[in-house]
Amino acid sequence: MENNSPELQVIAVLCHTDTCCPIVAVDPSAAEAQQVVIQDDFGQSVRMSREQFRVLVNLAKQGELNV
């Protein structure tokens, strides 16, 4: 997967196969509301604030995110 921003600091690589490895990263140069990046293998990404990411992580820890 290609990293589109040289400023991205990868904090997790989420591989479930050898070829599919989405990343979770921090872009400290981005606006505060867009510093956390979840990027898929095709270069598409979702950006959110650190606080929004904390909420997402807490929901996952509580078992609230069932797919």
Number of C-alpha atoms within 10 A of each C-alpha: 13 9 12 11 9 7 13 18 15 15 11 13 14 11 11 9 7 6 9 14 17 20 21 20 19 22 18 13 11 15 11 13 12 17 19 27 24 19 21 17 14 11 12 11 15 11 19 16 17 16 13 14 16 11 12 13 14 13 13 12 10 8 9 11 11 6 3
